[in-house]
Amino acid sequence: MDEYFMKVAIDEAYKAYSIDEVPVGAIIVNNQKIIARGYNMRETLKDPTAHAEIIAIKKASQYLGGWRLIDCTMYVTIEPCAMCAGAIVNSRIGRIVIGAKDPKMGACGSVVNIAQNPSFNHRADIVWGVMERECSQIMKDFFKKLRGK
């Protein structure tokens, strides 16, 4: 099931790519049902918080009618940053499935690990490397295209 849901997150990343946003996609699943989707929209919305994960968390909270996403899994193409990892902890998401690591900004273990910090009252389980090659490739293609402009 993880690959199936990651493919949907990758589709979200391609939506970002198509509008010249950094191609990160995220979905949130509850009881094997997709309840929220998001892709990066920082440039479009002129909003530094408009990351795929934040957008998906807001939509999932609206869908469920509350801020606690305890029984939810987030699928995200690239490792969340500190802001997004903090939002994951604060929303109580139980599981994060990550496509590719982010060695420059990753906050789920690459640079720091906010999502599993033992000092916090909530920690998310993390699954790494689901469709890693595909998740990494879309980022490489995007930045190659950007450098060509």
C-alpha positions as CSV (number, residue, x, y, z in Angstrom):
1,M,0.0,0.0,0.0
2,D,2.9,2.4,0.7
3,E,3.9,2.5,-3.0
4,Y,0.3,3.1,-4.1
5,F,-0.1,6.1,-1.8
6,M,3.4,7.4,-2.6
7,K,2.5,7.4,-6.3
8,V,-0.4,9.7,-5.4
9,A,2.0,12.0,-3.5
10,I,4.3,12.0,-6.6
11,D,1.3,13.1,-8.7
12,E,0.9,16.0,-6.3
13,A,4.6,16.9,-6.7
14,Y,4.1,17.0,-10.5
15,K,1.3,19.6,-10.0
16,A,3.9,21.8,-8.2
17,Y,6.4,21.1,-10.9
18,S,3.9,22.2,-13.6
19,I,3.5,25.6,-12.0
20,D,7.3,26.1,-11.4
21,E,7.1,25.4,-7.6
22,V,9.6,23.1,-5.9
23,P,8.1,19.7,-6.6
24,V,7.1,18.3,-3.3
25,G,3.8,16.5,-2.8
26,A,2.1,15.2,0.3
27,I,-1.0,13.3,1.1
28,I,-2.6,12.2,4.3
29,V,-4.3,8.8,4.7
30,N,-6.8,7.7,7.4
31,N,-8.2,4.2,7.4
32,Q,-6.7,3.5,4.0
33,K,-8.5,6.5,2.5
34,I,-6.9,9.6,1.2
35,I,-8.3,12.5,3.2
36,A,-6.0,15.3,2.1
37,R,-3.6,16.3,-0.6
38,G,-1.1,19.1,-1.0
39,Y,1.8,20.4,-3.1
40,N,4.2,23.3,-2.7
41,M,2.6,26.6,-3.4
42,R,5.0,29.1,-1.8
43,E,5.6,31.2,-5.0
44,T,2.0,31.0,-6.1
45,L,0.5,32.1,-2.8
46,K,3.5,34.3,-1.8
47,D,3.4,32.4,1.5
48,P,6.5,30.9,3.1
49,T,4.3,28.4,5.0
50,A,2.6,27.0,1.8
51,H,4.6,23.8,1.9
52,A,2.9,20.6,0.7
53,E,2.8,19.1,4.2
54,I,1.2,22.2,5.8
55,I,-1.4,22.4,3.1
56,A,-2.2,18.7,3.5
57,I,-2.4,19.0,7.3
58,K,-4.8,21.9,7.1
59,K,-7.1,20.0,4.7
60,A,-7.0,16.8,6.8
61,S,-7.9,18.8,9.9
62,Q,-10.8,20.3,8.1
63,Y,-11.9,16.9,6.8
64,L,-11.7,15.2,10.2
65,G,-13.1,18.2,12.1
66,G,-10.2,18.5,14.5
67,W,-6.5,19.2,14.7
68,R,-5.4,15.7,16.1
69,L,-4.5,13.5,13.2
70,I,-3.5,10.5,15.4
71,D,-4.6,7.7,13.2
72,C,-3.2,9.2,10.0
73,T,-0.2,8.6,7.8
74,M,1.5,11.3,5.8
75,Y,3.1,10.3,2.5
76,V,5.6,12.9,1.4
77,T,8.0,12.8,-1.6
78,I,10.9,14.7,0.2
79,E,11.8,14.7,3.8
80,P,10.0,17.5,5.7
81,C,11.8,20.6,6.8
82,A,11.8,21.9,10.4
83,M,8.6,23.8,10.0
84,C,6.7,20.8,8.5
85,A,8.2,18.3,11.0
86,G,7.0,20.6,13.8
87,A,3.5,20.7,12.3
88,I,3.5,16.9,12.0
89,V,4.4,16.6,15.7
90,N,1.8,19.2,16.7
91,S,-0.9,17.5,14.6
92,R,-0.1,14.1,16.2
93,I,0.4,12.3,12.8
94,G,1.3,8.8,13.8
95,R,3.3,7.7,10.7
96,I,5.4,9.5,8.0
97,V,6.3,7.7,4.8
98,I,9.1,9.6,3.1
99,G,10.3,9.1,-0.5
100,A,13.8,10.8,-0.4
101,K,16.0,12.4,2.2
102,D,16.8,16.1,2.2
103,P,20.4,16.4,3.3
104,K,20.3,20.2,3.5
105,M,17.0,20.9,5.3
106,G,15.6,17.5,6.4
107,A,14.2,17.5,9.9
108,C,13.2,13.9,10.2
109,G,16.7,12.5,10.6
110,S,18.9,13.9,7.9
111,V,20.0,17.2,9.5
112,V,17.9,17.1,12.7
113,N,15.1,14.8,13.9
114,I,12.2,16.9,15.1
115,A,9.7,14.1,14.3
116,Q,11.2,11.7,16.7
117,N,12.7,14.0,19.4
118,P,12.4,12.2,22.7
119,S,11.9,15.5,24.5
120,F,8.5,16.0,22.8
121,N,5.3,14.5,23.9
122,H,4.6,13.0,20.5
123,R,6.8,11.1,18.1
124,A,5.9,9.8,14.6
125,D,7.1,6.5,13.2
126,I,9.1,7.0,10.0
127,V,9.4,4.8,6.9
128,W,12.2,5.8,4.5
129,G,12.9,5.3,0.9
130,V,9.5,4.4,-0.6
131,M,9.9,5.1,-4.3
132,E,13.0,7.0,-3.5
133,R,14.4,7.1,-7.0
134,E,11.3,8.6,-8.5
135,C,11.0,11.2,-5.7
136,S,14.6,12.2,-6.0
137,Q,14.4,12.4,-9.8
138,I,11.6,14.9,-10.0
139,M,13.7,17.2,-7.8
140,K,16.8,16.7,-9.9
141,D,14.8,17.4,-13.1
142,F,13.2,20.6,-11.6
143,F,16.5,22.1,-10.5
144,K,18.2,21.2,-13.8
145,K,15.4,23.0,-15.6
146,L,15.6,25.9,-13.3
147,R,19.4,26.3,-13.8
148,G,18.8,26.2,-17.6
149,K,16.5,29.3,-17.5
